[in-house]
Structures are given as C-alpha cells and as structure tokens.
Amino acid sequence: MLKHKELKKKALERPDVKAEYDRLADEFALLDEFLKARAEAGITQEELAKRMGTTQSAIARLESGKAGHSPSLATLQKYARALGCRLEVHLKRI
C-alpha cells in the first residue's frame, strides 16, 4: 500500500492532476493555516464548534475544503475569533 506522500508524488506526475492541485494551492494553504491554528490552541472540533455556536460536523466540513463548500467571510472570521485569532485578507499581484 502506498503512503500518502508516495501517492501524492505519483498523482502529481499527471499533468491534469498537477494543474488542479496548483489551482487549489491558495485554498490548501488557508486550510492548513486553520488546522495549525486549532492545533496550536489545543482544542477539538467539538470545542471549537461550541465556541462558534455551531456543530462539530460544520467545523469538519469547513476544515475539509470539500468542493462546493465555500464558507462566508463572516464564518471564517468567527472561526478565527474562536481560536483567539484575527482573520486578515490581502490581495497580492500575481
């Protein structure tokens, strides 16, 4: 059985997979930041959900980055505040 890193490396050899992966890079980076912030805070999805007044499954959906789920800016701000953080959005020229 392939390990995650091996599977990822093999998948990224395909041009179509690599193009989609690159297209989603910013989203992956944001999700990674959110997961790291929650880990640093040492709280579970359940605890975060309580702080936000929502459900654990809603937090799981938000953190999964599944296609079709696009949280509002207000939800992202609420997530950040529940972790003792401030959400900042910046535009950068490409």
C-alpha positions in Angstrom: 0.0 0.0 0.0 1.3 3.5 -0.9 1.9 6.0 1.8 0.3 9.4 1.4 3.5 11.2 0.3 4.2 8.5 -2.3 0.6 8.6 -3.6 0.7 12.4 -3.8 4.1 12.3 -5.7 2.8 9.7 -8.2 -0.5 11.6 -8.7 1.3 14.9 -9.3 3.2 13.3 -12.2 -0.1 13.5 -14.2 -0.4 17.0 -15.8 -4.1 17.2 -15.2 -3.8 16.4 -11.5 -0.8 18.8 -11.1 -2.8 21.6 -12.8 -5.8 21.1 -10.5 -3.5 20.8 -7.4 -1.8 24.1 -8.4 -5.1 25.8 -9.0 -6.2 24.9 -5.4 -2.9 25.9 -3.8 -4.2 29.0 -2.1 -7.2 27.1 -0.7 -4.9 24.4 0.6 -2.7 27.0 2.3 -5.6 28.6 4.0 -7.0 25.3 5.3 -3.5 24.4 6.5 -3.4 27.7 8.5 -6.7 27.0 10.1 -5.8 23.5 11.1 -2.5 24.6 12.5 -4.2 27.4 14.5 -6.7 24.9 16.0 -3.9 22.5 16.8 -1.8 25.3 18.5 -4.9 26.3 20.5 -5.1 22.6 21.6 -8.9 22.3 21.0 -11.0 19.8 19.3 -13.5 20.4 16.5 -16.2 19.9 19.1 -14.9 22.6 21.4 -14.4 25.0 18.5 -18.0 24.3 17.4 -19.3 25.2 20.9 -17.3 28.4 20.9 -18.8 29.3 17.5 -22.3 28.2 18.3 -22.4 25.5 15.6 -21.9 21.8 15.2 -18.7 19.6 15.0 -19.8 18.4 11.6 -20.0 22.0 10.3 -16.4 22.5 11.5 -15.3 19.3 9.8 -16.9 20.5 6.5 -15.1 23.8 6.8 -11.8 22.2 7.6 -12.1 19.6 4.8 -12.2 22.1 2.0 -14.6 19.8 0.1 -15.7 21.1 -3.3 -18.9 23.0 -3.3 -18.5 24.2 0.3 -17.4 27.9 0.3 -17.7 29.4 3.8 -18.6 33.1 4.1 -16.1 35.7 5.2 -18.2 36.1 8.4 -17.9 32.3 9.1 -14.1 32.5 8.6 -13.9 35.5 11.0 -15.9 33.6 13.6 -13.6 30.6 13.3 -10.6 32.8 13.7 -12.0 34.7 16.7 -13.0 31.4 18.4 -9.3 30.5 18.3 -8.2 33.9 19.6 -7.0 35.0 16.2 -7.9 37.7 13.7 -8.6 36.9 10.1 -6.7 39.0 7.6 -7.4 39.1 3.9 -4.8 40.5 1.5 -4.6 41.0 -2.3 -1.3 40.3 -4.0 -0.4 40.9 -7.5 0.5 37.8 -9.5 
